[in-house]
Every structure is written in C-alpha cells, then in structure tokens.
Amino acid sequence: MIYFVMHVVPVLGLLEGLPCEAIQRQWEICEVCPVGSVWAGHPVGFCLVTVPPRQYVAFYNAERTMVVGMRILPAQQWKFKELPTAVGWDSHNGIVMAVDRAGCLHVSGNMHVTPLIYFRMERPHDLDSLVPVHRMVGENESRVTYPRFITTLEGEIVFFYRDGASGRGRQFFNLYDVNSRSWRRLVAPPLLDGGEQMSAYPSGPTLGPDGWWHLCWVWRDTPDCSTNHDVCYARSPDLVNWQTVDGKPLSLPITPTTPGVIVDPVPPMQGLINVGHHVGFDSKARPIITYQKYDAAGNSQVFNARWEGGRWVIRQTSDWSYRWEFSGGGTIIAEIVPGPVELVRDGTLTQRFSHKKYGRGIWILDEESLRPLATCHAISEVPLEILKVELEFPGLEVRLAWGSGEGPNGERYLLRWETLPANRDRPREGPLPPPSNLRVYALRLANFNPAAK
C-alpha cells in the first residue's frame, strides 16, 4: 500500500487529559539503505518484501522501467534486474511481490485493464532467473487490474485480481502449487461478479483476530467514481467457502443481487467512495465496517457499522461541516481517508483519519457506541526527517510504503521516495521533476526489546 503524507492543520474538538501519546507508536531509525533513483512524475505503488536473510524491492526507475532488487541483510549492496515493462502515467499500475515456500519470487504489476504482466523466478533466490510468465490459468487474463498476492496461514500464495473494467468486472482467486510450479483457480467462479452492469471495489480479504478472512466492498456502475453504491460484507474461513455475517452460506459468484451481504444500501451519488472502506475489529473480534457517505445535511462523514442483535447497526462517527464533492474517472486525490477501527495495546479502540480541512487525527472510540470519546492530534510515528521533502521542485510530496515481513531482530522496513501528486492518470505538461531517491529505512519501536519479542 502507498501512503500519502498530508499537510496537517489543527484538529478541532480536542479533549484534555486523555492518553493520546499512549495510543501512538514511535519508531526510531536503525538503518538507512539507499536503493536508487526513481520516477517522480506521478505516484504509483512500489513494493518491499523481507524474508530473512533476503530483502526484495520493486520500483520504476528514472526511465520508468520496472526494476527488482535483492540484497542479503544486513549488507547494503543491491543486485538489480530490469524487467521488460515500463509505466506510463497511470497511478493504478503499482507493483506487488511475494515469495513462495520454495524461495522463488513472484512479481506482478503495471496493469490497468491490460493483459497479465507477471514474472517468476525459475530458481530459488536467483534474481537472474526472474523471467516473464505470460499466463497463469490462461482465462480471464486480458484485462487485469489491482493484482494482489495473499499468503495464507498454510504458506500458500493466492493471486487476487480484477478481470474487466470499472463498471464491468469480476474478481478471481488463483492458487499457486509449488510442486508443479503452476497456477489453478482456487475456486472456479469469480468471487465477486458485477457482470456487464457494475464492478466491485473490495477492501481485503483481511485476516481477522478470529482466524477468518473478512472482506468488504462497494459496487460501482461506471468509471465515474460518484456512482459507487451499496456497502457490502462477507467472510470466509479459507477463501473458498464464503458466508454472510450471520453464518449463511453464499454461492459464488457474489453478485449485486446476492441476498444477505449488504451492510448499508447507499445509493449512487451519495458520497460513497472506493477509498478508505475497511474491515476493523473490536475487543470481541467483531468486524466493524468503515466507510464514508453524505449525511442528511449533505456533508461527508465517516460511518462505522457493526452486526448487533441480528442487524447492522450504523453509527456516524465524524461530525464535520465539509462536503467532498467528487466525480469522474482516473486516480483522484483523496480529501478524506478514514482508517479501520483498531484495538491498541491497552484495550482501547482507535480510528485514524486524514481530512483536507480538519487535518490528521485519531479518535478514541467508546466500544459500545463507537462514538468518539476524544480526538487526538496524529503525531508522526516515523521520525520527522523521513517526512521532509528534499528535492527543490514545486509540488513534490513524500511517499511511504511499509514492507511486508520483519528483519532478523524484529525490524520493520519502510520505503521512502518523492513524487508529484496524482493527475487523474493523464500526462503532465511542462517541466517534470528530477528523479527522486528511493531508500529503505529499517525501523524499530522505541524502547523495543528483541529478547522480549
């Protein structure tokens, strides 16, 4: 996932004497590893995967070519391989990676309703053996978008992607067999299928504290982002068998007419956006669905829904006097982004948000009502030096992406680079920024004790 750093303005409605600092983690830098020069003309997702003793990074270099790098921790020398694909101006075309149980790297990306782009190592840990593979299962692979690798609890790799276009698409699961080095459908039908009338925008599947996979999504009628509607939810113990929140089995594919999956029947043009919808959890591992829509006054608000007493109870969490009016296609700049409801270490429910008018903050939620007890300033969890723009070019912003996996001593790894903001996936006219520096930061929680891990 790519993180956008927003300008922070004062948060309204702060309450004094509450444990705001206690709910926010603080990371400290224990290593900085330069990677190389990268394209800065628009944001697009880069990827970092750590499987000690190896670490892999994937990015678009200064010439926009996809590059994969590998290093042996803790050495700072990278071995690189350029891949035969280059990004245009589309911010959808991020890169994803995974390492299978045999130690072979899988890479996919640079797709937005285009034929499958996928690379795989022929030999474990051998970057030179990373080669194009032009098919997985050979069907529904000509209009691929939103690739994602999921690693199951059993260590298997699943490829989750959309086939089709916005407003006309379906989501598939593929499963990789390490022994035969081949892919097959995890389940034959699509998971979500809007036919030729609409497409789903899923968040997840997310592995919950109950050991189940949880998925929420919205449907969209056309490429126009104002046509999102109907917040939905389903869950699964194994990504194969799916059911409603109250345990009723679901037949696949799940379609817009499938009963029992709608959380909130939000109509089109009512402020529902396919950004910032999440599944979070409370202290009882109950799923909480977060999304945003317009309230009765027409202002954009964050809502949280939880299954209680045989129904979805929907609560408005924010109380803002601001309307985010959005429409059209292409990658938009998000003005409001809520995070999922999270359970922090002292048993407190929190929820982060960023807002164009009200800045960045954290709500401390009452678990029963899901209403904010307090609003805390969101201080930077990473050292401020990471967030400072270095290049002198108007409009550049810092991009951050947390990597998957941990270092040998519990380190988390963070990618950092700089780009101009999204431009609705259109080419920019006029001068372009110089390439920015991509770095990997190894971070450790302040006062972290590896022996107590």
N, C-alpha and C positions, 0 to 999 in steps of 0.2 A: 504494500500500500504506500502511496505517496502522500506526504504530509505537507500542507501549505501553511506557511508562517504568516499570520495576520498581524496588522497593526493593532496594538492594544490601547483601548480607551477605557476610562473609568467604568466600573460595573456599578449599576445602581442597586439600592436596597441592601447594602451590606449590614450584617448584624455583628455586633462586637462580642468578644469573649468566647468565640467558638473555635474549635480545633482545626483551623484552616491549614496550618502548616503540617499538622499530623497526618492529613489525608493526602499529601502530595509528596511523591518520592523525589529524591535528589540524586542525580547521577554525577559522578566525577570521572574525568578522563584518565585512563591508564595507558592508552596508546593512541597515536595518530599515524595512519599508514596512507601515504599518497597512492592514488591509483593512476590518474592520467587526466588529460584534457577532454572535455565532453561538450556536446552541442548545447547551446544556451538560448536558442531562438524561441523555444516553447517548452512547456513541461510535458514530460512523458515518463512513465514509471520505469525505474531501474530496479535491480534485484540483487540481494545479497543472501547467500546461504552458507552456513557454517556447520560442517560435520568434522569435528576434530580428528586428525590434525590438519584437515584441509578446509580452505575457505574459497568460495566461488563468488565472483561478481559479474554482472551482466549490465551493459550500458550501451549508449550510442556515442561514438567518439566525435571528435570535432568535425569530421566529414560525414557524420550521421550514420556511419556503418555500425551494425551491431557487433559488439566485441564481448567475449567471455574471458575472464581472467581467473587464474588459480594461484594460490600461494599455500605454503606449508607453514602453519603457525608455529612460533611467533615471528618467523622471517618476514621481512617487508618486500622481498623481491617477488614480483608477479610474473607468471608466464601467461601470455595473451594469445588468443586466436580470433582473427576476424572471421565473421560469418557472412555468407553471400546474401545479405539483405540490408536495406538502408531505409530509414524512416523519412517520411515526407513532413507534413505539417499537422498530422492528426495526433492529438493528445490521448486518444484511446489506445494507441499502439504500444502499450507497456510490455515489459519482458517478465516472464516468470520462469522459475527453475525448481528442480527437485533432484535429489539423489536417491537412487533405489537401493535395495538391500545388498545388491552385488557391488555397489560403489560406482555405478555408472551415472553420469549427469544427464538430465533431460532439460531441454531449453525450448521455450516457445514464446512467440510474440510478434510484434509488428503486423497485427491483423486488425482490420475493421471491415467486416463483411468482405473478406478476401479468402483465397484458398489457404489451407492449413500451412503454416510455417512452423516446422518442428525439427529439432536436432537431438541426436542421442550419441553418447559415447559407445564405441564398439568394444572398448577395453576399459576395465575399471581404472579410475584415477588418471587416465591418459587423455590429456586435453587435445593432443594431436589427432586422436581418434574420434573427435566430435564431428559428426557428418550429418548432412540433411537426410531426413526420412520423410518422404513425400505423402505418406498415408499412415493412418492409424488403423481404422477398421475399413476405410475405403468408401464409406457412405456419409452423407451429410457433412462433408468437409470442404465444400467450395465457398462457403460464406461464413467464415468463422470470426467470432468476436469474443472478448472477455475470457481468454484462457485462464485457467487456474489449476494448479496441482494441489491435491489434497493427500496428505499422508494419513492413513487410517491407524487405529490403535494396534493393528496387527503388522504395521510397517509396510502395507501395500500402497502403491501410488495410484491415485484416481485422477483423471483429467476431466475437468468440468468446463463446459464451454457452451456458447450460444451458436446455433446454426440459423442463419437468416438475418433479416434486417430489423431495425427498430420499427415496431408496429406489426411485424410479421416474422416471428421467430419461435424457437424452441430450445430447451436446454437438455444436453446429453451428458451422461457419465460414461467414461471409458475406464477400464481396469487393465493395468499392466501386469503381465506374467513374466517374472524374472527368469524362470527356467527356459521358457520358449522364446523369450525376447520378443513378445508380440502383445498386441492390444486386442481386447474384445469389449463389447458393451457390458457394463456392469448390470444393467437392466436393458432389455430390448427397446421398449418405448422411451420416448423422451420423459424427463421428469416433469417439466413444465412445457405446455404447448398452447400457444395462442392462435395457432393456425395462421390463416392469412388475414385475420382481423386485428390482432394485437400481439404484443410480446411482453414477457415478464422481465423485471429487473430485480434479481434476487440479491439478498444480503445473507451470506453464508454459503453452504451449511457451516454452522458453528458448533463445535463440540462443547456441550454444557457440563456443569459440575455433576450432573446426573449420569454422565456417560453416554447420553443420547446426542444425536445431531439435530440441530434446530435451524429452521430456515424461515425467513420472512421475505416477502416480495410485494411489488406493486405491478399492476398491469399498465401498459401504455398503448394507446390506439394508433399513434402516428409518430414520426420522428420529432414532432413538436413536443417539447418537454412539459408543456402545460396540460397535455392530455393524459397524464398519469392518473390512475384511479384505483380504488379498492386495495386496501392494505390486507395482506393475507399471511397465513402461518401454517406450517406443517412440521412434523418431527419424525425421526427415524432412529431405530437402534443400530442400523447397519448400512445406511444409504441405499438399501434395496427395498425394504418394507417400510411404507410411509403411512402415517395416520394423522388424524385431527388432534387437536389439543386435548379432547376428551376421550381419546383412545379408539376412535372408529377407524377401521382400515380404509385406506384410499387406494383406488385403482389408478394405475398410471396409463397415460399421462394425466397430470392435474391440469385442468383447463379452466377457462373463466366461468364455466357453469358447474364445476365440481362443488357439491354441497359441503358445508362444514369447515371451510378454510378461511372465510372472510373474517377479519378482525374488525375492520371499520369500513363500511361501504362509501368511501369518499368519492364523490362524483368528479369527472374531469373538470379542469379549470378552477379547482378549489384549493390551490396552493400545495398540493401533494407533489413532492419532487423525489426522484430516484437518487437522492444524496442524503446520507445521514439517517437512513432507516436501518434499525439494528434489532438484534435479539440480545437482551441482557438478562440478569438473574438476580433474585433477592436471596436472603439468607436461607430460605427454604428450597432453593433451587427452582423456584417457579419462574418460567420465562416471562419477561416484560418486553413488549414490542414498542419501540420508539419510532416516531415519525413526526412530520410537521404538515400542517394544513392551515387554512384560514379559519379564524374564529368567527363568531356571529357578527362582529364588527368589521370583518374583512382584514384583520391583522394576522400576520404569520405567527404561529405559536407552535411550541413543542408539546406533543401529547405522548403519554405512556399508557399502554393497555395491558391488563393482566386478567387471566381467567380466574374468576371468583364466583362461587355459588352457581356454577353451570352456565356462566355467560362471560363475555368480555366486558370488563369494567374499564371505561376510557376516562382518563383524567388529564386535564390541561395542566401542564407543569409550568410553563412560562406565562408571563403577563406583560407582553411588550406592546408598545404603540408604534408598530412598524410593519409595513407590508412589503414583502419581497415579491415583486411582480416579474415573472419570468415567462419566456416563451421561445419558440424556435428550436433549431437543431444545432448540432455541434457541441463541443465541450464548453460549458458555461462556467463562469467564476461564481462559486457558491458564496452567497451573502450570509447564510445561516447554516451552521453544521452542528447538530447535536450529536453527542456520543452515546454509547449504550449505558444503561444503568449498571453500575459496578459495585461489588461488595469489597470494601477495603479492609485492611487487616484488623481493625478494631470492631468489625461488625457493622460499620456504618455504610449506608447506601449513598453513593455519589453519582453525579452525572455531569460530564463536561459539556461545554458549548462554546462556540465562537459565533459572533454576531457582528455584522458590519457597523451597527450603531452602538451596541452595548458592550462590545469587546469580547474578551475571553474570560470565562469564569467556570466555577464548579458549584453545582447545587449540592447541598447536603439534604437528602430526602428523608422524610418520615416514611418508614417502611409500610405503615398501614394505609396512609392516604396517598403516598407518592407525591405529596406536595413539598416544596422546598421549605426547610426549616431555616436555611441561611444560604446566602450567595457569597462565595469566597472569590477573591482575585485569583486567577490562574497564574501562578508564578512559573517561570520556566523551569522544567525539570532537568533540562540539559544545561550545561554551562553556557553563559551568555556569549562567550567568544564563538561558539558554533553558529549562533544566530545572526552574527554581524555580517552584512553584505560587504564583500571585499572588492569586487570589480567596480570601477567607476564608469557605469553606463546607466542611463535613466531607466527606471522601471524594473530593474533586476530584483528578484526575490530569492530567498533561501529555500531549497527543497531538502526535506529529510525523509528517509525511508528506513525503518527498523528492519534488520535482517532476521531471518529465522535461525534457530539454533543458538547455542551458547558456546563460549570458549572453554578451555580446559579448567579454568578457575572460576567459572560462573559469569564471565564477562558477557554483556550484550553488545551487539555491534550495530552501528548507525552509519548509513550513507549520507553524505552531505555534498550538495553542489548548488549552483545558482542558474536560474533561467528567467526569461521574461514570462509574464502570465499567459494563460491560455488565450487564444484568439479565435475561438469558435472553429478551430481546425482549418482556418484559412491562412494562406501565405501572408507574410508581413511585407510591407513596402518600406523602403528607406533603409537606413543603416541598421545592421544587425550587431548584437554584442559579440565580443570575442569569446572564444571557448572559456568555460569555467573549469575550475579544478575539482575533480572528484576525489573525495577522501573517505576512508573508513576510520571511524572513531570506535575504539574499544572503551566501553563504559562499565563502571562498577557502582553499585549503590553505595552512597556514603555510609560509612560505619559497617560495611559489609564484611562478614567473617566467613571465608570459604570453608573453614572447618566445621561451621555450624550449618552448612547448606544441606 
